Amino acid sequence: MTLRRPEPDGNTNGAKSELSGSAPRGALLGLREAAILFAGLVVGVTTGILTYLAVHNLPEAVLAGIPACAAAITFLDKIISR
C-alpha cells in the first residue's frame, strides 16, 4: 500500500479504494463447479443421515457419507456438460 500526501483540497490522486498494483479478480468458482459441489455435499450429507438412522453409529455414518460425496462429485462432473 502506498501512502500519498493529500493535495491542497484534501484529496489524494489516484484510486482510493484499490491497493497499488491490484487487479480485479474473477469469481472463485463458476456456476457449474458450485452446482456440482453443492449437489455432491447434499448427496454426502443425505447418505450420512440415512446411514446414521439405519445403524445409529456416527463414525460409520461419516465414513459412508464421505465416499458418497466424492462419488457424486465425480459422477456429476462427468455428466454435466462444460
C-alpha positions in Angstrom: 0.0 0.0 0.0 1.3 3.4 -0.9 0.7 6.4 1.2 0.3 9.7 -0.6 0.3 13.2 0.6 -3.0 15.0 0.3 -3.5 17.6 -2.4 -4.4 21.1 -1.3 -8.1 20.4 -1.5 -7.6 17.4 0.9 -8.0 14.6 -1.7 -5.3 12.3 -2.9 -4.6 11.5 -6.5 -5.4 8.0 -8.0 -7.7 5.3 -6.9 -8.7 5.5 -3.3 -10.3 2.1 -2.9 -7.7 -0.2 -4.6 -4.2 -1.2 -3.4 -1.5 -0.2 -5.8 -0.8 -3.0 -8.4 -4.0 -4.9 -7.6 -6.1 -6.2 -10.5 -9.8 -7.1 -10.3 -10.3 -10.8 -9.6 -12.9 -13.1 -11.1 -15.2 -15.4 -9.3 -13.6 -18.2 -7.2 -15.9 -20.8 -8.6 -18.1 -20.9 -11.7 -21.7 -21.7 -11.6 -21.1 -25.3 -12.9 -18.5 -26.0 -10.3 -20.6 -24.6 -7.5 -23.6 -26.6 -8.5 -21.6 -29.8 -8.7 -20.0 -29.3 -5.3 -23.4 -28.3 -3.7 -25.1 -31.4 -5.2 -22.2 -33.6 -4.0 -22.5 -32.3 -0.5 -26.2 -32.8 -0.5 -25.7 -36.4 -1.5 -23.0 -37.0 1.1 -25.0 -35.5 3.9 -28.1 -37.4 2.9 -26.2 -40.6 2.8 -24.7 -39.9 6.2 -28.1 -39.2 7.7 -29.7 -42.2 6.3 -26.8 -44.4 7.4 -27.0 -43.0 10.9 -30.7 -43.6 11.1 -30.1 -47.2 10.0 -27.2 -48.2 12.2 -27.1 -45.5 15.0 -23.3 -45.3 14.7 -21.9 -41.8 13.9 -18.4 -42.8 12.7 -19.9 -45.3 10.3 -22.3 -42.7 9.0 -19.5 -40.3 8.4 -17.4 -43.0 6.7 -20.4 -43.7 4.4 -21.1 -40.0 3.6 -17.6 -39.1 2.6 -17.1 -41.5 -0.3 -20.8 -40.9 -1.4 -19.9 -37.2 -1.7 -16.8 -37.9 -3.7 -18.5 -40.3 -6.0 -21.4 -37.9 -6.6 -19.0 -35.1 -7.4 -17.1 -37.3 -9.8 -20.3 -38.6 -11.4 -21.8 -35.1 -11.8 -18.6 -33.7 -13.2 -18.7 -36.4 -16.0 -22.4 -36.0 -16.9 -22.8 -32.2 -16.7 -21.5 -30.6 -19.9 -18.9 -27.9 -19.8 
